[in-house]
């Protein structure tokens, strides 16, 4: 995979915490961010695929066995 450099500006306090987290994990800030951003991209891709599947499912509809007929009237359903 080809790598590209980016410049990132973070609040000083956040950068200090990120350095600590990376050190605890035995990795670099760059590797930590690569992992997190790659995971974010994967999650977005999975969400979009699930959204497309759900919309296709809604377009197809479900066979409820009524053959398109409503067996009872609105009034019958609302009787108490």
C-alpha positions in Angstrom: 0.0 0.0 0.0 1.4 3.4 -1.0 1.8 5.7 2.0 1.3 9.5 1.9 2.3 12.0 4.6 -0.3 14.3 6.2 0.0 17.1 8.6 -2.2 16.9 11.6 -2.9 19.5 14.2 -4.1 18.4 17.7 -4.6 20.2 20.9 -1.5 19.8 23.1 -3.3 17.8 25.8 -4.8 15.4 23.3 -1.3 14.8 21.7 0.2 14.1 25.2 -2.5 11.4 25.8 -2.1 9.9 22.4 1.6 9.6 23.0 0.9 7.7 26.2 -1.6 5.4 24.6 0.7 4.6 21.7 3.6 3.9 24.1 1.4 1.6 26.2 0.5 -0.3 23.0 4.1 -0.4 21.9 3.4 1.4 18.7 3.8 4.8 17.1 1.2 7.5 16.8 1.2 7.0 13.1 0.5 3.3 13.4 -2.2 4.0 16.0 -3.9 6.5 13.8 -3.6 4.2 10.7 -5.3 1.4 12.6 -8.1 3.6 13.9 -8.8 5.3 10.6 -8.7 2.1 8.7 -11.2 0.7 11.2 -13.4 3.7 10.7 -13.3 3.3 6.9 -14.2 -0.4 7.3 -17.1 0.4 9.6 -18.4 3.0 7.1 -18.2 0.6 4.3 -20.0 -2.1 6.3 -22.7 0.4 7.3 -23.2 1.5 3.6 -23.4 -2.1 2.5 -26.0 -2.9 5.2 -28.0 0.2 4.2 -28.1 -0.8 0.6 -29.2 -4.4 1.6 -31.9 -3.0 3.8 -33.2 -0.6 1.2 -33.3 -3.4 -1.4 -35.2 -5.6 1.1 -37.7 -2.9 1.6 -38.1 -2.5 -2.2 -38.8 -6.2 -2.5 -41.3 -6.2 0.3 -42.5 -9.3 2.2 -45.0 -11.9 1.2 -47.5 -11.9 4.1 -49.7 -14.5 2.4 -52.5 -12.0 1.6 -51.9 -11.9 -2.1 -52.3 -8.2 -1.9 -55.7 -8.3 -0.3 -56.6 -6.8 3.1 -58.8 -9.4 4.8 -60.4 -7.1 7.3 -61.6 -3.5 7.2 -60.2 -0.6 9.0 -63.3 -0.4 11.2 -63.0 -4.1 12.2 -59.5 -3.6 13.3 -60.4 -0.6 15.4 -63.4 -2.2 17.1 -63.1 -2.6 20.9 
